[in-house]
Amino acid sequence: MNFVKEQNVAGIRRNLKFSPRFANYLASRDYDFYGEPYFNTMLELERKRTERSKKPFLLMLLDVKAFEKTKNRAGLIEKIAYTLCSSTRKIDIKGWYRRGMVFGVVFTELNGVDEALKMKITEKVGHSLSAVLRPDELQKVKITVHAFPEDKGQKGGKGNIFDFYLYPDLSRKSRSRRMSLVLKRIIDVFGSVMALVVLSPLFLLIAFWIKKSSDGPVFFRQERVGLAGKEFTFLKFRSMYTNSDPKRHIDYISKYIGGDKECNRGEGAVGRDGVFKIKDDPRITPFGRFLRKTSLDELPQFINVLKGDMSLVGPRPPIAYECEKYDIWHRRRVLEVKPGLTGLWQVKGRSATAFDDMVRLDLKYVKEWSIWLDLKIMFQTPGTVVACKGAY
């Protein structure tokens, strides 16, 4: 038995409440049944593999918490573990999704996923379990199936686009940097309150000229995608005529996200705020052009920061219909951190006009995030705003 296998068996004995005899049996049969930390790491790696290969996978979860007070619990969970190992393929990943409570199986190398396949796999596993469990015992096993990547046309729980059963590693990352996140929120609240107080006369002046220059409300409200794909109402000073048709913009961003280079040289580009904008857009009012050129239209977003929908620093929040055009890996930019007023792309990536390059900078920020990085970006932002480069 090699070192990795010995470590895995030790983990099974320590973490899974299997008997030493059964743990040795799993190892001798080369079933590769993993403990919770390693299983979740394998699940994370499988997500990354799918981002590149585009081959989906299914995560099956078997909740056995109902056996917690059952007298023969150890024997029952060993039967379930044996059945999962013997009724699935060698390339499928088996183990504890939640130690002692939820089994997990990742069905890999699938050519496609649909409801029929989900039902077929669920029925197969259920049939195998029925051979080792009594009917009353089988009813206590709660089976759910989760597909990755998630269907772009559907939303998960609580109004977001992600199925968080597929991301158990995120809670671990959040716990490891809890204090830093608390400090980030304190900076957001203090910074947004100070900005709203100091800039309140400017708010009133801009509101006056917006009402004077065109009919319509002072604020422009739009649904944007925030942390973990949850939508929120995004605020800006209105820079367009009311009832403007978004179709031209939708067509433009579809081409831009798809890699159409003519978009950069032709009708539009990515504006300073990281949002796709059309040059010489006839929907924009004369005063609105001034607001966009100076980025003053962005000031109401301090209200979003104060409410907790956004942060001072982070990736820019996309419009919901932009996310529908995203590739699998693009969606990670809205998965782990709140969107921000400014970000790494705004101060470092202005020459990177391709959409993929912008996303890579956002993912770099997510990976390397720290309070110090946020402070550096905030100090660099005023110079970028004053330069008015990339503003439309």
Secondary structure, DSSP 8 states (H G I E B T S, - for coil): --HHHHHHHHHHHHHS---HHHHHHHHHTT--EE-HHHHHHHHHHHHHHHHHH---EEEEEEE-GGGTT-TTHHHHHHHHHHHHHHHS-TTSEEEEEETTTEEEEEE-S-S---HHHHHHHHHHHHHHHHTTS-HHHHTT-EEEEEEES--TT---GGG-S--GGG-HHHHHHHHHTHHHHHHHHHHHHHHHHHHHHHTHHHHHHHHHHHHHHSSS-SEEEEEEE-GGG-EEEEEEE--B-TT---HHHHHHHHHHHTT-THHHHTTEEE-TTSSEEETT-TTB-HHHHHHHHHTGGGTTHHHHHHHTS-EEES----BHHHHTT--TGGGGGGTSS--EEE-HHHHH-TT--SHHHHHHHHHHHHHH--HHHHHHHHHHHHHHHHHTTT--
